[in-house]
Amino acid sequence: MTTPFGSYELTRFPADPRDRLRAWDAADEYLLHHLAAGTGERGPVDLAGAGQITVLGDRWGALTTALAAHHPTQITDSALSRSATEANLDRAGIGTSKATVTLLTTQDAPPARIDVLLVRVPKSLALLEDQLYRVAPHVHAGTVVVGAGMVKEIHTSTLRLFEQILGPTKTSLAEKKARLIFCTPDPALVGERAVPPSPAPWPLTYTVDKDGGSGAGLTVVNHAGIFCADRLDIGTRFFLQNIPTNTDGARVVDLGCGNGVVGTAVAVADEDAEVVFTDESYQAVASARATYEANVRPGRRTAEFHVGDGVAMLAPGSVDLVLCNPPFHSHQATSDATALRMFAQSRKVLRPGGELWVVANRHMGYHTHLRRLFGNDEVVASEPKFVVLRAVKRENRPRPM
């Protein structure tokens, strides 16, 4: 990526030679060129003397890396984005010491005072709303606020959130299908006077209805940004109608757990099960923990909660059952790379005889990948849109190249 601040070799995380998606896009380039031009909506932007710079929602660390000389703070919901940022900073010879950049998650408190706020518009409008409310008390009337996104990511509802939470908002002309958002903080809305709505919209809680299979009656807690936040999505519903719940004290992983309803259903059905929740989203794992705690009886065996790259943090051969509803998008791009990585990781951590259960849209064709990886696959249940697949790790089968 070539910018006015320098040229950088950037990659996504985890690095995959088959993945041709870049670690930056035209919105990142547009924002960096705007900042380098030194012409903010209310006068020049002198980054050298700008004070505290916060980068919210940086996809893969492109903005944080380019602006590292100005000691920015990055706030992200993605552990993979955070790992990509660390790798890209290291590749640029910058590192992540306190003297360079600060890396925070969406579950951390924002910097006490924010002088420049740069926002990469997320796919989830709810996550944007939540994060703008979180940073509003730390913004002041003189804060420079600039958002960035591709044209297809910025809607009237996006601009309305900036306007309602921070202050008057307008957009730039489009360049290379990217657009900038300029917001002037309103002293009546930001700083110590910032007041979140009452009741606060997040987290949101609902109860699974009687058609929710093994999840029926469970209380589900969703922090902002979780897919299908106000109800059980149809894929998860179909999965809950078909997953095994008599796990006989097994070690069970809810992989890509989201709000954790699948793993919680197992924990409630089998109090001896050792349940592990993993997701790359900090918001998701916070939701899974809250869902679990809202449903299990006091004194039940404690579950594990991990934010990171799939099940890479678990020991090989340490798991009996993996339950997975894999994503097929990486931000706005459709991709099966994440799902295939999840399947390969699952095979590694499963014990011989252990099982991977997957729910997916039928058109994804995951059965061919499972058969190549595990040497077998079985259709457990199917309906016009979704299919539940099962693969068993066979003992001493060599892993395919």
Helices and strands as residue ranges (DSSP letters): E 2-3, E 6-7, H 26-37, G 47-49, E 53-56, H 62-66, G 68-70, E 73-76, H 79-91, E 102-105, E 114-120, H 125-135, G 136-138, E 139-150, G 151-153, H 156-165, E 169-171, E 178-183, G 191-193, E 204-207, G 213-215, E 219-222, H 234-240, E 251-255, H 261-269, E 274-279, H 282-295, E 304-307, E 319-324, E 329-330, E 333-334, H 337-349, E 350-361, G 362-364, H 366-374, E 378-382, E 386-392
